[in-house]
């Protein structure tokens, strides 16, 4: 495990401490979770952008053309 030292404004530290206590975790655990969530969001975006590059409008339209043109079931209507 690595140790890092950061400087944050007192107001952020106060909020951080309150939220960690409310979540019943240490400040370290709260920060680790927050960083993990941010990393996940970035990686998901990169993944989706990469998938989008492989997409094809023709393939999409072909798949869409195979969907039956019928009214949805009552429970599925908006």
MIGU-683038 format. One record per residue (C-alpha): residue in three letters; chain; x, y, z. Coordinates in pm, 1 decimal, always signed. Each point is the difference from the previous one (the first is absolute). Last residue first. Layout:
REM MIGU-683038
ala,A,X,Y,Z
...
//
This chain:
REM MIGU-683038
unk,A,-4481.2,+465.6,-2117.4
unk,A,-121.4,-341.0,-107.9
unk,A,+163.7,-317.4,+129.1
unk,A,-280.6,-121.5,+226.4
unk,A,-249.8,+26.1,-288.5
unk,A,+217.6,-210.5,-228.6
unk,A,+171.6,+202.1,-270.4
unk,A,-171.7,+65.4,-333.3
unk,A,+157.2,-187.9,-287.1
unk,A,+265.5,+72.5,-262.6
unk,A,+219.2,-302.7,+63.1
unk,A,+369.1,+75.9,+54.3
unk,A,+203.6,-142.9,-288.5
unk,A,+39.0,+342.1,-164.4
unk,A,+168.8,+127.6,+315.9
unk,A,+276.4,-257.6,-35.1
unk,A,+64.6,+106.1,-360.5
unk,A,-15.1,+367.8,+99.8
unk,A,+259.6,-58.3,+270.3
unk,A,+222.0,-198.9,-234.9
unk,A,-20.7,+282.6,-256.7
unk,A,+69.8,+264.7,+263.9
unk,A,+316.8,-183.0,+95.2
unk,A,+163.6,-14.8,+338.0
unk,A,+369.6,-71.3,+51.3
unk,A,+70.4,+363.3,+93.1
unk,A,-293.0,-12.3,+243.7
unk,A,+166.0,-287.9,+186.2
unk,A,+313.3,+211.3,+56.0
unk,A,-208.9,+293.5,+122.2
unk,A,-190.6,-234.1,+231.4
unk,A,+321.3,-140.8,+147.4
unk,A,+152.2,+346.8,+47.2
unk,A,-317.4,+117.1,+175.8
unk,A,-0.8,-307.6,+220.2
unk,A,+366.0,+55.7,+85.3
unk,A,-68.5,+360.1,+100.0
unk,A,-299.8,-93.1,+216.5
unk,A,+191.1,-286.9,+161.6
unk,A,+289.2,+230.2,+87.6
unk,A,-243.5,+244.4,+162.5
unk,A,-167.0,-278.5,+199.5
unk,A,+337.2,-131.5,+115.2
unk,A,+103.4,+349.2,+112.0
unk,A,-317.0,+35.2,+205.5
unk,A,+46.3,-346.0,+152.4
unk,A,+358.6,+74.3,+97.7
unk,A,-104.8,+336.4,+144.9
unk,A,-270.5,-161.1,+214.7
unk,A,+235.3,-278.6,+109.2
unk,A,+267.6,+249.0,+106.6
unk,A,-259.0,+214.6,+181.1
unk,A,-102.8,-308.5,+191.9
unk,A,-338.8,-157.4,-55.3
unk,A,-339.6,+20.1,+170.6
unk,A,-163.2,+178.5,-299.2
unk,A,-110.8,+285.9,+228.2
unk,A,+350.1,+9.5,+148.4
unk,A,+152.6,+13.1,-347.8
unk,A,-244.8,+273.3,-96.9
unk,A,+81.7,+215.0,+301.3
unk,A,+377.2,-41.2,-42.7
unk,A,-15.8,+82.6,-369.4
unk,A,-218.0,+303.7,+62.7
unk,A,+248.9,+133.4,+255.5
unk,A,+294.4,-81.4,-225.4
unk,A,-167.6,+179.8,-288.4
unk,A,-54.3,+309.9,+214.1
unk,A,+357.1,-15.5,+129.2
unk,A,+140.1,+19.5,-352.9
unk,A,+196.3,-301.5,-116.0
unk,A,+369.1,-81.5,+10.2
unk,A,+100.8,-345.7,-107.6
unk,A,+238.8,-265.6,+126.2
unk,A,+23.5,-336.4,-168.5
unk,A,+62.7,-345.6,+139.2
unk,A,+21.8,-304.2,-223.7
unk,A,-113.7,-353.2,+69.4
//
